[in-house]
Amino acid sequence: MGDGFIDGKNEQDLWNDYKKNKDPKVRDAFIKQYAPLVKYVAGKVAVGMPHNVEFDDLVGYGIFGLFDAIDKFDPDKNVKFKTYAVTRIRGAIFDELRSVDWVPRSVRQKAKEIEETVSALESSLGRTASDLEVAAKLNVSLEDYQKTLLRISGTAILSLHDVWYSGEDNDKVSIVDSIESPQSLNPDTIVEKEEIKRVIVKAISDLPEKEKKVLVLYYYEDLTLKEIGQILEVTESRVSQLHTKAILHLRTKLSNLKRGIL
């Protein structure tokens, strides 16, 4: 959105006007301008989701997040609207996914069992547990464990959107918000911003190399799992496994760090 977008005004002026007047014409202009952002976020979310989750549904959920972002955005804060909107859009999508309960109970239970097993192992070992160690603890074969990682991939992604911090005005921040854009956290309501960032960076740095690469390439470099597979020279399903493992290990490390264990 550039100069001359509406009546010769630039975007900052439009935001200032909208904050004061809530002009529906300006709101519609913002919706039209940023609608592609909803499709972009929905596309990212769709990766790793089961086939019963429709892309168009994700876009529909995300539109409500865009509406919310436009209404609540404060142009006086040192945050770009695009950065702020991505967080709100993604949050709206995952809130709706939770409410429609798209994950089978058996898959949720298996994901919880694996996460608890990984957490217990890593607390006792003081390091990242290997696939073999987790499989042995679960009393399953390595092959079965790796197949299960693919089954729970959608649940693992959803878990990254669990609330990591709640600030004033119910300004919730998830783990994935902190990974992708720590600069978008509102400094007025989140005084622990730098501490959250430090904890996330430490947790990622302690991951095995391939898992670390998957997180960095996916969340920082914005590559798809297929593109990451080409870089790492592994199959897309293997990248999905690595992504799921990275999330499980990351959540374990963050929980331990918050409890002061590591």
N, C-alpha and C positions, 0 to 999 in steps of 0.2 A: 504494500500500500504506500504509494508515494505522494509527492506534491500533486495537488489538483484532483485528489480523490473525490472530495465533495466540496463544492464551492471554493476551490482553490486552497483548501486547508491541508496541512500535512497531518500525519497520523497523530503526533503528539498533541496538536491543537484539537483534533477530533476527540481524543481521549479526555482531554480537559473539559471540553464542551459536554461530552456524554456524562461525565462524572457529576456535572452540575444539573444538566437538564433531562438526562435519560431519554433523549430524542429517539423514537422508534426508527426513524429513517437512518440515523447513524448506526443504531444497533443492527439493523438489517444489512447495512454496508459492511460492518465488521463480520457478521455471520457469513456473508458471501465471500469476503476476502479470506477468511480462515477456515472455510469448509474443507479445503484440501488437507489441512492439518489433521482433521478428524480421520480421514481415510488413511493418512500416513500412520497415525498412532494405532488405528484398528489393524492395519497390516502388520505392525510390529507385534501386537498382542496375539494375532491369529497364529503366529509361529508356535508350534508345539501344542496347539489346542486340538482336542479330539474333532473328528469329522462332523459331529453333530452340532458343533458351534459354527454358525453361519457368519461369514464376513459382513454381510449386509446388516445383520443383527448387531454386530459390534459397532458398526458405523452409527446405527440408530441410537445405541446406548451413549456413544461418544458425543453425539450432537447435544445431548443434555448437559454434558460436561462443558462444552463450548459456551452454551447459554450461561451457565453458572460462572464461567471464567470472565465473560464479558461484563456481567452484572457486578462481579465482586472485584474486578481488577482496579488497583489503585495506581494511576500513572505517576504519582509522586514518589513511589518506592523505586529503588534502583534495581528494577527487575524488568526484563523485556517481556512483553505480553506473550510472545510465542513460547518462551520458556515456562511461564506461569500457566498458560493454557494447556500445554502438553500434560502437566501434572494433573490438572483438573479433568481433562478428557479421559486420561488413562484411569483415574480414580473412579469416574462415573461408569466406565466400562466394567471395571472389576467389581464395583458395588452391585451392579446389575447381575453379573455372572454369579455372584454369591447368592443373590436373592432368588434366582431361578434354579439354583442348586443343580448345576449341570454335571457335577462330578459324582459318579456312582459312589455309594457309601463304602463299598468294598475297596475301591481305589483310595479313597480318603483314609480309610483305616490302615491300608498297607503303607501309604506315604507316611503316616504318623508313626507307624511301627519302625520304619527304616530311619526316620529322623531321630527317634528316641535311641535307637541302636547306635547310630553314628555318634550321637552326642555322648552316650555313655562310654563308648570305645575311646573317643578322642579325649575325653576328660581323664580317663585312666592312663592312656598312652602318652598324653602330652604332645601329640602330633596328629596329622591327618591320617585317618585310617584308610588302608588299601581296600580295593574291591574284595580281595580274597578274605581279608579279616572281617569285613562286614558280612559277606556271604556265609562265612563259617559261624559267626555269631547268630545269624538268622537261621542257621542249619539248612541252607539251600546251596545248590551248585552255583558256581560262578556264572554260568550261562543263564540260569534262571534269574539270578540277581540282576544281571544286565538287561534281561527282557523286562523285568519289573521296573527298572529305571525309565524305560520308554513308556510304560503304562502310566506312570505317575508324573510324567513331564508337565502336563497341564496343571496338576495340583501344585507342583513345585513352583511353577511360574506364579500361580495365584498367591502362594505363600510369601513371595517377595513383596507383595502389596499389603501384607499385614502392617498395621500401624506400628511404626518404630518410635515415634515421638508425637505427642499432642501438645501444641502450644496454646496460647490464648486464642480466643475466638474460634475454638475448635479447629485450629489450623493443623490438620493432621499431616504427618510425613511418613512415608513408607520407606522400607529399605531401598527399593528400586529408585525412589526419588533421590536418595542420598548417593546412590551409585552414579546415576546418570547426570544429575545436575545439582550438586551441592550448592552451587551459587544461586539457585532459585529459592533456597530456603529464606524465609522472611527474617531478617536480622532483628527486627523489633520484637518478634514473638519467640524466636529460638536463639537464646543466648548461648546455647551449647553447640552452635553450628560447627565451629572448628573442631570441637571434641567429637561430634558425630562423624565428621569427615575423617578425622584421625583414626577412629575406630574402624571405619569402613576400609580405609586404605591399608591398615595393618592386617585386617582379616583377609583381604584379597591377596596381599603380598605373601601371606603364609600358605596359600593354596598351592597344590602341585602345579607345575609349570603349564601343562596343557589346559587344565581347568582355568587357570589364571588368564591364559591367552584367549580362551573362549569368552570369558566375561568381558575382557578389555575390548576384543574385536566386536562383540555384540552390542555392548552398552556404550562404549566410548567411540568406536570407529563406525558404528551403525551398519555393520555388515549382516547379511542374512546367514542362517545356519549353513545353507548351501555354499555360500561364498567362503565361509570359515572352513568348511570341509575341504575346499579346493586349496586353501592356504596351508592347512595342516596335513593335507594329503590323506584324509580319512573320509569315510562315507558320511552322508548327512545324518543317518541314524546314530552313528558313533558321536557326532558332534552334539546331537540331542541328549545322548547319555552323559557326555561330559558336562553339558550345560546343567542338566538335572543334578549331577553329582556336585558341581560347583556351588549350586544354590543350597543344597543340603549341608555341605561343609561350611559355606559362608554363614548360614543361619546358626549353625552350631557354634561357630567361632564368635559370632556377634553376641549370642546368648551368654557364652562363657565370659566374654570380655565385659559385658554389662554386669555380670555377677561378680566380676573381679577375680575369676579363676585364672585367666591368662594374662 
